[in-house]
Amino acid sequence: MRPVIAFALSIIPGLGHVYQHHPWRGIGWFFGVMIAYGASSPLGFLLHLICAANAAVYATMRTGAAKPKPARGTDPTAPANLRF
């Protein structure tokens, strides 16, 4: 759920990062995206999408949602050569 919230909050550039408790990263993204919008709208839009995706990916990594689950019937604590 956190990645979706971080992505949605990034409608305002950097707010998804602030939500993730990284205010300086959020401020950097905000000003970077605003400067890019000032330079050219397509560049600003592209950077805005990258900012939102970055906030969502970072939220996924922090929540552990990207960790693979061990295969069924295996003991993740056993050495690799002793797994069955």
Backbone bond lengths (Angstrom), bond angles and torsions (degrees), N, CA, C in turn:
res aa  C-N    CA-C-N  psi(-1)  N-CA   C-N-CA  omega(-1)  CA-C   N-CA-C  phi
1 M - - - 1.445 - - 1.527 111.45 -
2 R 1.341 117.16 -34.92 1.458 120.03 -178.80 1.527 112.85 -62.40
3 P 1.349 119.35 -38.48 1.468 117.82 178.30 1.523 112.55 -62.72
4 V 1.323 116.84 -37.41 1.463 120.80 179.73 1.529 110.05 -66.77
5 I 1.320 116.47 -41.95 1.462 120.62 179.07 1.527 110.06 -65.10
6 A 1.343 116.74 -44.47 1.471 120.14 179.49 1.519 110.72 -61.66
7 F 1.330 116.90 -40.93 1.465 120.53 178.65 1.527 110.71 -64.52
8 A 1.336 116.26 -44.90 1.470 120.27 -178.47 1.527 111.63 -65.40
9 L 1.325 116.66 -39.41 1.465 119.51 179.48 1.522 112.09 -66.82
10 S 1.318 116.55 -20.48 1.460 120.14 -179.12 1.517 112.93 -75.25
11 I 1.335 117.70 9.01 1.462 120.12 169.78 1.527 107.83 -58.85
12 I 1.339 115.24 -31.31 1.460 122.04 168.48 1.523 104.79 -101.20
13 P 1.319 118.42 113.49 1.463 120.67 -173.98 1.530 112.39 -52.72
14 G 1.320 115.81 129.54 1.458 121.90 177.03 1.515 114.80 92.69
15 L 1.316 118.09 -16.71 1.466 119.74 -176.74 1.529 111.73 -67.71
16 G 1.326 117.33 -31.84 1.460 120.02 176.04 1.522 111.96 -64.53
17 H 1.330 116.43 -34.31 1.460 120.26 176.92 1.525 110.90 -72.30
18 V 1.317 116.53 -38.87 1.468 119.64 176.37 1.529 109.46 -61.91
19 Y 1.321 117.08 -39.72 1.470 122.20 176.43 1.530 111.08 -59.09
20 Q 1.328 116.30 -31.94 1.460 121.42 179.71 1.531 111.89 -85.01
21 H 1.320 117.25 11.72 1.470 123.90 178.52 1.527 112.43 68.43
22 H 1.339 115.89 36.78 1.456 122.24 174.52 1.533 108.55 -128.45
23 P 1.341 116.26 72.99 1.468 119.07 -173.86 1.527 113.30 -64.50
24 W 1.328 118.95 -36.29 1.462 119.81 -178.83 1.517 111.26 -68.89
25 R 1.317 116.90 -37.15 1.461 119.97 175.98 1.532 109.33 -64.69
26 G 1.318 116.47 -41.33 1.467 120.78 178.51 1.513 112.30 -63.11
27 I 1.327 116.62 -42.09 1.468 120.34 178.44 1.523 110.40 -64.32
28 G 1.328 116.03 -40.92 1.464 119.83 177.73 1.517 112.29 -61.99
29 W 1.337 116.12 -45.18 1.471 119.92 178.01 1.526 110.14 -62.89
30 F 1.331 117.10 -41.58 1.469 119.63 -178.59 1.526 111.11 -58.57
31 F 1.319 116.37 -52.70 1.460 118.98 -178.07 1.521 111.99 -68.63
32 G 1.332 117.26 -35.69 1.461 119.82 177.13 1.516 112.22 -62.22
33 V 1.313 116.37 -43.90 1.470 120.58 -179.84 1.529 110.02 -69.32
34 M 1.321 117.55 -40.07 1.467 119.56 179.62 1.531 111.12 -64.26
35 I 1.325 117.09 -39.95 1.470 120.35 177.32 1.527 109.73 -65.12
36 A 1.338 116.55 -40.31 1.467 119.95 179.16 1.526 110.94 -65.45
37 Y 1.344 117.54 -39.47 1.463 119.77 175.92 1.527 110.37 -62.83
38 G 1.328 116.98 -37.17 1.461 120.16 178.77 1.519 112.15 -66.74
39 A 1.330 116.08 -34.53 1.462 120.19 -179.68 1.526 111.26 -73.84
40 S 1.328 115.63 -46.68 1.460 119.63 177.90 1.524 108.89 -165.20
41 S 1.311 115.77 137.11 1.467 120.19 -177.72 1.531 113.79 -60.31
42 P 1.335 119.82 -44.63 1.466 118.63 179.35 1.534 112.69 -63.00
43 L 1.326 116.31 -38.40 1.461 119.59 178.36 1.525 110.23 -66.11
44 G 1.315 117.04 -42.44 1.464 121.06 177.90 1.512 111.78 -62.33
45 F 1.335 116.24 -42.35 1.463 120.21 179.64 1.525 110.76 -64.44
46 L 1.333 116.76 -42.74 1.462 120.76 178.75 1.528 110.70 -62.26
47 L 1.312 116.87 -45.91 1.463 120.46 179.41 1.528 110.91 -65.50
48 H 1.320 117.59 -34.25 1.464 122.28 177.17 1.531 110.11 -62.90
49 L 1.332 117.19 -44.43 1.461 120.75 177.26 1.525 111.69 -63.94
50 I 1.328 116.12 -40.18 1.468 119.67 178.09 1.521 110.21 -64.20
51 C 1.309 117.54 -39.79 1.465 122.12 177.69 1.524 111.07 -60.73
52 A 1.321 116.84 -46.82 1.468 120.92 -179.55 1.528 110.93 -65.02
53 A 1.330 116.71 -43.08 1.461 119.92 178.96 1.524 110.83 -65.02
54 N 1.317 117.16 -38.44 1.455 121.27 178.84 1.523 110.87 -63.45
55 A 1.323 117.28 -41.49 1.467 120.70 177.99 1.523 110.68 -63.29
56 A 1.335 117.20 -41.96 1.469 120.83 -179.90 1.525 111.50 -67.52
57 V 1.325 117.26 -42.59 1.470 120.38 179.89 1.518 110.19 -65.78
58 Y 1.318 117.30 -42.41 1.456 120.45 179.51 1.531 110.34 -63.45
59 A 1.330 117.31 -39.07 1.468 120.54 177.83 1.522 110.48 -65.17
60 T 1.324 117.77 -37.71 1.461 121.34 178.21 1.518 110.22 -64.35
61 M 1.318 117.09 -42.27 1.460 120.55 -179.88 1.517 111.09 -67.01
62 R 1.319 118.20 -36.53 1.463 121.32 -178.76 1.518 112.30 -71.77
63 T 1.332 117.62 -34.50 1.462 119.73 -177.89 1.511 112.09 -82.15
64 G 1.325 118.03 -10.85 1.452 120.92 179.88 1.510 113.03 82.10
65 A 1.310 117.51 11.65 1.459 119.99 -178.78 1.520 111.89 -68.53
66 A 1.316 117.07 -20.38 1.461 119.98 -177.95 1.524 112.83 -87.22
67 K 1.337 117.89 -3.81 1.454 120.17 -178.99 1.527 109.81 -74.19
68 P 1.325 117.40 130.19 1.460 118.71 178.36 1.521 111.07 -73.62
69 K 1.309 116.00 145.52 1.456 120.87 177.37 1.519 108.74 -85.66
70 P 1.343 117.77 145.57 1.463 119.05 178.81 1.523 110.58 -65.22
71 A 1.322 114.83 151.22 1.464 119.64 179.43 1.526 109.88 -63.48
72 R 1.293 115.48 149.59 1.451 120.91 -178.53 1.525 110.15 -66.24
73 G 1.304 116.84 134.89 1.448 121.58 179.04 1.515 113.73 87.62
74 T 1.325 117.38 6.71 1.456 119.73 177.81 1.516 109.75 -112.77
75 D 1.291 115.05 153.89 1.451 121.49 177.31 1.520 107.57 -103.75
76 P 1.344 118.66 108.82 1.465 120.04 -175.78 1.516 113.29 -66.26
77 T 1.329 118.19 -16.16 1.457 119.88 -179.21 1.524 112.09 -89.05
78 A 1.328 118.52 -13.24 1.453 121.74 -179.96 1.519 110.84 -76.83
79 P 1.337 117.28 148.45 1.477 118.94 175.54 1.531 110.21 -59.32
80 A 1.322 115.39 152.62 1.462 120.49 -174.77 1.519 113.50 -57.85
81 N 1.334 117.95 -34.75 1.470 119.27 -177.76 1.525 113.02 -79.38
82 L 1.339 118.20 -8.08 1.465 120.77 179.02 1.516 113.86 -106.78
83 R 1.321 117.04 1.95 1.471 119.40 179.63 1.522 109.63 -74.41
84 F 1.291 114.47 145.56 1.471 119.31 179.18 1.494 111.22 -125.56
